Structures are given as C-alpha cells and as structure tokens.
C-alpha cells in the first residue's frame, strides 16, 4: 500500500515533469536546426512601410529570376525579383495562377491565389497577360520543399511590368 502511494505521489509526477522537460528540449533543438538561413544579399527592409520608403537607405537592386542560387539565399526575406515570364499556368481546381520564370520546376515561380486574383483583375492586371513580358515582383521569398522557390503575390502593387 505504501509503495502504491509513493508511486502515485512521487514517481508519476517526476516522470511527467521529465517527459515535459525532454519535449521542451527537443522543441528548442528543432527550432535551432530549422532556422532560416542568413541571407547573403541585403534584403528589402520589412520594417519600413511601402508607402514611405526611407530616402537615406538605397533600395537594393532586383535579383534576376534566372539566378536561382541568389534567390534561394534570400528565402524568408523580402526581395525584388525580375525576369521574363516563361509561362502562366492556372489551376482549374483552385483558381490559382502560377507565373513561371523558367521551363523547369527549379525555376522561380510567383503565385497568385484565388483570393487575390480578383484584385489583380480589378486593376486590369490579369495574370495571363504577364506571359512573355519582363516583370519585377516584390515580396517574401519562400523555399518550399515541395514547390521550390516561390513568392506569393497578394496585391497588384507587388508587380511592375518592365517590358513587353
């Protein structure tokens, strides 16, 4: 009876505390190992509002869409990417547009989800019209393990048409 009492009052709470501490330790290690890489190129500041750029700090030059390694180094940061649009695809299931800057899956892709596509069309910037044109897109670079290098476009102001 005393052994059961001791087990219930001392050993079980000690095991629960040890399991919690172990889980917390694993969580800390996971965060440390999966932190985003440090950008090699100076990213656009995410702190400064888009409407009032800082006149003293020069804006970084846009990265060419074909320079995949440079774009990959910017994963997780705000950046400008420019290049000629190779193809614009549209998913019939999700009404999502994929603006591809190259023929392979390794190429950079800008994505416009259905929730934002209407805003682009209201501003007379239909995603299909980007095909074959040189454009510059601004936003956060994502390096998705399934989809590769991409940037989510949510606002027409993120796209600038440079040449036909």
DRENROBA-293158 format. One line per 5 residues: number of its first residue (from 1); their letters; for each residue x, y, z of N, C-alpha, C. Coordinates in Angstrom, 3 decimals. Last residue first. Layout:
# residues N
NUM) a) X Y Z X Y Z X Y Z | ...
This chain:
# residues 164
164) xxxxx) 7.475 44.543 -72.780 6.648 43.517 -73.441 7.492 42.478 -74.093 | 8.761 45.442 -69.532 8.807 45.442 -70.999 7.935 44.334 -71.545 | 7.850 45.665 -66.822 9.006 46.422 -67.301 9.036 46.534 -68.822 | 5.327 45.840 -64.517 5.632 45.384 -65.870 6.734 46.280 -66.411 | 5.354 44.874 -61.249 5.670 46.015 -62.102 6.050 45.458 -63.461
159) xxxxx) 3.585 43.866 -58.403 4.015 43.544 -59.771 4.225 44.826 -60.553 | 2.559 44.683 -56.051 3.759 43.846 -55.969 4.324 43.518 -57.334 | 0.174 45.874 -56.512 1.322 46.770 -56.337 2.631 45.983 -56.250 | -1.722 43.836 -56.385 -1.204 44.234 -57.699 0.010 45.161 -57.610 | -1.093 41.481 -53.806 -1.516 42.824 -54.158 -0.935 43.189 -55.524
154) xxxxx) -0.039 39.020 -53.356 -1.368 39.282 -52.802 -1.936 40.623 -53.239 | 2.008 36.486 -54.345 1.596 37.843 -54.693 0.158 38.044 -54.228 | 4.569 34.634 -52.993 3.117 34.773 -53.017 2.787 36.233 -53.293 | 7.171 33.089 -54.619 6.766 34.309 -53.949 5.255 34.407 -54.098 | 9.462 30.277 -54.504 8.241 30.967 -54.900 8.041 32.243 -54.096
149) xxxxx) 11.276 27.419 -55.192 11.356 28.848 -54.889 10.117 29.555 -55.409 | 9.379 24.397 -54.489 10.578 25.124 -54.884 10.513 26.591 -54.486 | 7.372 22.696 -53.630 7.117 23.518 -54.807 8.323 24.330 -55.271 | 8.322 21.216 -51.412 7.524 20.546 -52.446 7.459 21.345 -53.741 | 9.787 22.970 -49.809 10.392 21.700 -50.215 9.620 20.990 -51.327
144) xxxxx) 9.934 26.385 -50.640 9.069 25.291 -50.232 9.676 23.971 -50.699 | 11.110 29.120 -49.879 11.751 27.944 -50.477 11.002 26.725 -49.967 | 9.971 32.353 -50.615 9.755 31.109 -49.877 10.453 29.985 -50.633 | 10.377 35.810 -50.274 10.819 34.600 -50.974 10.575 33.399 -50.068 | 7.976 38.342 -50.207 8.796 37.414 -49.429 9.104 36.168 -50.248
139) xxxxx) 8.240 40.875 -52.812 7.568 40.140 -51.738 8.541 39.226 -51.024 | 7.779 41.947 -56.112 8.329 42.267 -54.795 7.535 41.508 -53.746 | 8.734 41.515 -59.507 7.820 41.211 -58.404 8.533 41.469 -57.079 | 8.776 42.689 -62.740 9.505 42.705 -61.476 8.470 42.487 -60.377 | 8.842 41.311 -66.086 8.194 41.927 -64.930 9.139 41.899 -63.732
134) xxxxx) 8.527 41.045 -69.483 9.511 41.177 -68.418 8.840 41.933 -67.282 | 6.193 38.702 -70.936 6.631 40.055 -70.584 7.719 40.001 -69.516 | 5.260 36.135 -71.312 6.158 36.683 -72.317 6.695 38.068 -71.997 | 2.377 36.751 -69.412 3.133 35.764 -70.187 3.951 36.437 -71.289 | 0.718 38.530 -68.207 2.141 38.623 -67.886 2.999 37.724 -68.768
129) xxxxx) -1.922 37.938 -68.724 -1.296 38.967 -69.568 0.197 39.122 -69.296 | -2.706 36.214 -66.733 -2.387 35.623 -68.039 -1.681 36.633 -68.949 | -3.396 37.999 -64.625 -2.148 37.224 -64.580 -1.746 36.617 -65.920 | -4.509 41.203 -65.471 -4.832 39.780 -65.473 -3.528 38.988 -65.506 | -4.888 43.949 -64.372 -3.635 43.195 -64.437 -3.974 41.710 -64.391
124) xxxxx) -6.972 45.692 -63.742 -6.658 45.407 -65.144 -5.260 44.798 -65.314 | -7.717 45.672 -61.145 -6.711 46.665 -61.540 -6.226 46.458 -62.974 | -9.333 43.435 -61.095 -9.959 44.752 -60.898 -9.011 45.875 -61.309 | -7.393 41.437 -61.309 -8.295 41.652 -62.441 -9.003 42.991 -62.330 | -6.236 41.625 -58.769 -5.420 41.851 -59.957 -6.307 42.173 -61.155
119) xxxxx) -8.418 40.948 -57.162 -7.815 42.279 -57.031 -6.961 42.618 -58.250 | -8.801 38.259 -57.933 -9.847 39.253 -58.226 -9.291 40.683 -58.143 | -6.588 36.973 -56.870 -6.726 37.088 -58.327 -7.751 38.152 -58.711 | -6.648 36.530 -54.162 -6.023 37.765 -54.627 -6.232 37.997 -56.120 | -7.918 34.084 -53.877 -8.356 35.185 -53.019 -7.782 36.528 -53.473
114) xxxxx) -6.477 32.397 -55.551 -7.798 32.849 -55.975 -8.270 34.046 -55.162 | -2.981 33.409 -55.529 -4.095 32.564 -55.105 -5.423 33.191 -55.533 | -0.286 33.518 -57.464 -1.423 34.368 -57.129 -2.587 33.444 -56.802 | 3.209 33.183 -57.294 1.908 32.528 -57.148 0.855 33.560 -56.773 | 6.139 32.858 -59.217 5.288 33.754 -58.431 3.883 33.144 -58.436
109) xxxxx) 9.039 30.867 -59.224 7.624 30.983 -59.557 6.949 31.989 -58.643 | 12.199 29.912 -60.585 11.437 30.735 -59.655 10.000 30.870 -60.154 | 12.959 26.491 -61.524 12.868 27.928 -61.785 12.006 28.620 -60.723 | 12.724 23.822 -61.135 13.743 24.502 -60.339 13.676 26.016 -60.512 | 11.003 22.890 -63.017 10.468 23.056 -61.656 11.455 23.793 -60.755
104) xxxxx) 11.677 24.760 -66.096 11.788 23.617 -65.180 11.169 23.930 -63.822 | 11.419 27.079 -67.643 10.712 25.868 -68.055 10.737 24.733 -67.038 | 10.746 30.165 -65.796 11.611 29.223 -66.494 10.858 27.943 -66.783 | 9.041 31.579 -64.272 10.112 32.334 -64.903 11.114 31.415 -65.607 | 5.529 31.331 -64.008 6.824 30.630 -64.071 7.839 31.474 -64.837
99) xxxxx) 3.012 31.911 -62.071 3.790 32.688 -63.021 5.209 32.129 -63.000 | 0.056 30.461 -61.565 1.464 30.184 -61.355 2.241 30.896 -62.456 | -3.043 31.053 -59.931 -2.156 31.322 -61.059 -0.713 31.066 -60.654 | -5.866 29.179 -58.940 -4.580 29.751 -58.570 -3.724 29.910 -59.821 | -8.266 27.814 -58.879 -8.237 29.147 -59.480 -6.961 29.902 -59.084
94) xxxxx) -8.306 25.172 -58.081 -8.205 26.188 -57.031 -8.209 27.621 -57.559 | -8.794 23.673 -60.474 -9.405 23.299 -59.193 -9.447 24.466 -58.219 | -7.278 24.733 -62.487 -8.734 24.787 -62.636 -9.447 24.444 -61.334 | -4.542 26.766 -62.196 -5.152 25.548 -61.686 -6.663 25.673 -61.804 | -2.682 28.096 -64.801 -3.805 28.301 -63.891 -4.375 26.947 -63.491
89) xxxxx) 0.477 29.573 -65.718 -0.458 28.454 -65.631 -1.557 28.769 -64.641 | 2.432 31.276 -67.833 1.473 31.499 -66.743 0.480 30.349 -66.785 | 5.933 31.245 -68.639 4.584 30.692 -68.809 3.733 31.087 -67.605 | 8.080 33.035 -68.445 8.125 31.934 -69.402 6.709 31.433 -69.712 | 8.699 36.371 -68.070 7.768 35.298 -67.706 7.760 34.265 -68.818
84) xxxxx) 11.868 37.614 -67.369 10.841 37.412 -68.391 10.001 36.203 -68.004 | 12.456 39.362 -64.222 12.768 38.434 -65.295 11.628 38.339 -66.284 | 13.306 40.051 -60.823 12.876 40.480 -62.154 13.285 39.452 -63.184 | 12.465 40.476 -57.483 12.945 39.531 -58.490 12.413 40.002 -59.834 | 13.197 41.775 -54.346 12.670 42.058 -55.679 13.281 41.050 -56.626
79) xxxxx) 12.249 40.669 -51.010 13.183 40.894 -52.108 12.425 41.286 -53.363 | 12.252 39.678 -47.627 11.620 40.469 -48.672 12.659 40.746 -49.753 | 13.099 36.281 -46.682 13.284 37.729 -46.652 12.494 38.390 -47.784 | 12.894 33.574 -47.022 12.422 34.120 -45.756 12.524 35.629 -45.666 | 15.691 33.334 -49.115 14.498 32.660 -48.575 14.156 33.219 -47.197
74) xxxxx) 17.941 34.262 -50.365 17.020 35.260 -49.814 15.761 34.640 -49.203 | 19.191 32.122 -51.471 19.838 32.739 -50.312 18.938 33.769 -49.634 | 17.559 31.748 -53.693 17.499 30.767 -52.606 18.129 31.338 -51.333 | 18.472 33.828 -55.282 17.102 33.881 -54.770 16.970 32.931 -53.586 | 21.024 32.878 -55.891 20.880 34.142 -55.166 19.482 34.253 -54.551
69) xxxxx) 20.321 30.534 -57.301 21.110 30.441 -56.065 21.002 31.716 -55.229 | 18.959 31.520 -59.573 18.241 30.734 -58.576 19.006 30.651 -57.250 | 18.832 33.685 -61.629 19.865 33.484 -60.618 19.266 32.783 -59.394 | 16.629 34.230 -63.179 17.438 33.071 -63.580 18.548 32.766 -62.576 | 15.633 36.596 -62.139 14.896 35.354 -61.885 15.713 34.119 -62.241
64) xxxxx) 17.925 38.825 -60.608 17.400 38.237 -61.838 16.758 36.884 -61.525 | 17.029 41.043 -58.045 17.739 39.814 -58.409 17.102 39.271 -59.682 | 17.266 44.590 -57.936 16.471 43.379 -58.095 17.371 42.221 -58.517 | 19.152 46.364 -55.478 18.846 46.018 -56.857 18.062 44.716 -56.903 | 17.791 47.988 -52.571 18.670 47.008 -53.215 18.204 46.713 -54.645
59) xxxxx) 17.595 51.494 -52.142 16.865 50.247 -52.323 17.768 49.241 -53.036 | 19.480 53.308 -49.736 19.199 52.957 -51.125 18.514 51.599 -51.214 | 18.344 55.275 -47.153 18.812 53.924 -47.462 18.480 53.591 -48.914 | 17.166 57.793 -47.103 18.592 57.682 -46.835 19.153 56.308 -47.203 | 14.458 57.548 -47.493 15.234 58.191 -48.550 16.732 58.001 -48.338
54) xxxxx) 12.412 54.887 -46.965 13.458 55.665 -46.318 14.376 56.227 -47.399 | 9.064 55.076 -48.244 10.407 54.498 -48.221 11.401 55.455 -47.575 | 6.035 54.828 -47.513 7.015 55.852 -47.149 8.412 55.249 -47.091 | 4.569 52.622 -48.339 4.143 53.931 -48.788 5.164 55.025 -48.498 | 5.648 50.393 -47.102 5.820 50.527 -48.543 5.468 51.928 -49.026
49) xxxxx) 7.428 50.914 -44.022 6.187 50.770 -44.773 6.417 51.063 -46.253 | 10.157 49.046 -42.821 9.729 50.293 -43.440 8.440 50.071 -44.220 | 10.567 46.336 -42.170 10.084 47.266 -41.162 9.526 48.531 -41.792 | 11.753 44.816 -44.015 10.349 44.501 -43.776 9.743 45.487 -42.794 | 14.017 45.921 -46.428 13.604 46.003 -45.025 12.114 45.730 -44.898
44) xxxxx) 15.213 43.610 -48.743 14.446 44.821 -48.531 13.962 44.809 -47.098 | 18.446 42.090 -48.006 17.022 42.062 -48.330 16.386 43.443 -48.144 | 21.574 41.673 -49.384 20.820 42.548 -48.499 19.347 42.542 -48.897 | 22.508 38.266 -49.646 22.252 39.532 -50.314 21.389 40.377 -49.389 | 22.537 36.138 -47.965 23.835 36.605 -48.432 23.712 37.970 -49.120
39) xxxxx) 20.641 35.524 -45.037 20.677 35.974 -46.424 22.043 36.523 -46.784 | 20.831 32.613 -43.168 21.135 34.036 -43.196 21.302 34.442 -44.647 | 18.088 30.274 -43.245 19.488 30.650 -43.473 19.649 32.163 -43.492 | 15.764 29.771 -40.516 16.059 30.107 -41.903 17.512 30.529 -42.063 | 16.100 26.919 -38.325 16.007 28.358 -38.508 16.369 28.686 -39.951
34) xxxxx) 16.218 24.281 -37.562 15.375 24.629 -38.702 15.196 26.123 -38.863 | 17.794 24.112 -35.285 18.255 23.461 -36.504 17.458 23.882 -37.732 | 16.218 25.539 -33.425 17.586 25.971 -33.722 18.066 25.380 -35.045 | 13.841 24.085 -33.317 13.826 25.484 -33.748 15.214 25.941 -34.163 | 14.860 21.655 -32.318 14.197 21.695 -33.615 14.185 23.116 -34.160
29) xxxxx) 15.766 22.417 -29.774 16.716 21.929 -30.772 16.130 22.001 -32.178 | 13.279 23.082 -28.609 14.328 24.094 -28.733 15.352 23.676 -29.789 | 12.034 20.543 -28.673 11.444 21.684 -29.377 12.492 22.778 -29.612 | 13.662 19.083 -26.964 13.591 18.688 -28.365 13.025 19.838 -29.204 | 13.047 20.440 -24.559 14.419 20.420 -25.063 14.442 20.073 -26.555
24) xxxxx) 10.337 19.788 -24.302 10.736 21.188 -24.434 12.144 21.288 -25.026 | 10.534 17.020 -23.932 9.817 17.563 -25.085 10.195 19.011 -25.358 | 11.939 16.980 -21.464 12.515 16.374 -22.667 11.857 16.902 -23.928 | 10.046 18.196 -19.788 11.359 18.819 -19.973 12.041 18.270 -21.233 | 7.978 16.275 -19.940 7.753 17.651 -20.373 9.087 18.338 -20.678
19) xxxxx) 9.259 14.059 -18.822 8.768 13.984 -20.197 8.536 15.391 -20.755 | 9.728 15.033 -16.224 10.863 14.665 -17.068 10.449 14.588 -18.535 | 7.071 15.346 -15.328 7.954 16.512 -15.407 9.151 16.220 -16.313 | 6.264 12.654 -15.398 5.561 13.648 -16.214 6.440 14.885 -16.404 | 8.021 11.558 -13.500 8.072 11.099 -14.889 7.393 12.094 -15.829
14) xxxxx) 7.126 12.908 -11.213 8.511 13.073 -11.646 8.672 12.633 -13.101 | 4.480 11.977 -10.955 4.730 13.389 -11.277 6.171 13.641 -11.745 | 5.193 9.178 -10.449 4.409 9.578 -11.626 4.599 11.061 -11.927 | 6.651 9.273 -7.978 7.261 8.779 -9.200 6.512 9.254 -10.447 | 4.901 10.491 -5.986 6.257 10.955 -6.255 6.741 10.550 -7.656
9) xxxxx) 2.266 9.495 -5.746 2.560 10.848 -5.302 3.930 11.362 -5.735 | 2.237 6.844 -6.738 1.238 7.807 -7.188 1.638 9.237 -6.865 | 4.361 5.638 -5.367 4.354 5.657 -6.818 3.425 6.748 -7.340 | 3.447 5.866 -2.739 4.690 6.525 -3.130 4.757 6.675 -4.662 | 1.195 4.217 -2.919 1.048 5.615 -2.515 2.272 6.424 -2.971
4) xxxx) 2.386 1.796 -3.496 1.436 2.383 -4.440 1.266 3.872 -4.167 | 3.898 1.470 -1.150 4.586 1.541 -2.433 3.675 2.166 -3.496 | 1.940 1.236 0.792 2.827 2.386 0.850 3.545 2.562 -0.483 | 0.810 -1.186 0.000 0.000 0.000 0.000 0.863 1.263 0.000
